């Protein structure tokens, strides 16, 4: 049931956030257990805590997942057509071509935060 919903809604290699698929119909622990079962069957892969993806098969019969840049884009910049943030600083200057400096630290300004307002 969960796997069918995930394959309909997400593409292979696209990050799936736990907060996006948790809708309150079942408990968090039950959903975590179902995701863990899918990971054991290799139908789903875990990228990091709370981040999963549908494995994308390569020509060499191995699987690849999303890059760190893709995760950052989905989490902090834009998801489902809604823009929440943008690159800034040297990253932005490099992207638009006014600087050849490649930054070691990527700067992102976003309205999407992890903490609740006080």
N, C-alpha and C positions, 0 to 999 in steps of 0.2 A: 504494500500500500504506500509506504513512504517512498520506496524506490521509484515507483511509477510516477508519483507526484514530482519527484526531483528530476527525472528524465524528461518530463513534459515541460517543466519550468526552466531548467538550466541546461546549458550546452556542455559538452565535454571540455574539461580544462578551465571552466568558469568557477570562480570561488563561490562557495555556499556558506553563508554565515548562519550560525546557530540561531542568532536573534531574528533572522529573517524567516526561518522555517518554523520557529516556535510560535504557535498561535493560541495556546491555552486549552486546546481540545484534550490533550493528554498531558500528563505531568512532565516536568523537565527531565526527571530521572528515567522515565519510560522512553522518551524521545532519545536521550543519550544512549540508552541500551540498544535501541533499534539502529541508531547510527553506528554504534560499535559492532553490532552483528553484521551490518553491511560492509564495514571495513574489513572484518575477518573473512568475509566471502569475496573480498577484493572487487566488489561492485562500487565501492566508494572509498576514497582515500582521505586521510587526515593530513592537513597541511600544518596546522598549529592548533592551539586550544581554541575551540569554537569556530574553526575554519576548515571546511571540507571541500572536496571537489570530485567530480566524476572523472575517473582516469581516461586520458586520451591515448589511444593506442598508436604507436609509431610503426614504421616499416620494419623495424628490428624487433617487433613484438614486445617492446617494453612500454611502460606508460610514463607520460609526462604530465605535470600539473602546471598550475599558474605560476608566473614569476612573482617576485616580491613587488615589482613595479605594478603588476596587474592587481595584486591584493591592495596596494595603497590606493590605486585609482578607484577600485570598487568601494573601499571603505571610507575614504576621505574626500574624493574629488567628485565622481559622478556614478550614480547607480540608477538603473531603470529610467534613464532620460532626465533625471533630476540632478542638477549641479549643486554640490554643497561646498566646493572649495576650488583652489587653484594652486599651481606651482608658483613659488616666489623666489626672490633672491637670484643667486647665480644659476640655479636650475632654469628659471624662466628666461634669463638672459641668454643662456645657451640654447634653449629651445627655439627662440625667435631669431637667433643668429647674430646677435650683437656682441657675443662673447664666445671665445673658443675654449674658455676655461670649463672643465668638467668638474662639477662640485663633488666633494667626498661625501657630504651630507646633503640629502635632498630636503628642501624646505617646502612644506605644504601649509597653506592657510585654509582652514576648514571650519564650517559651522557644525560639523558632525563630531561630537565629542563623546567620550566614554563615561564621563562623570555626570551625575544628576545635578541640576542647579540647586543652589542653596537658598 
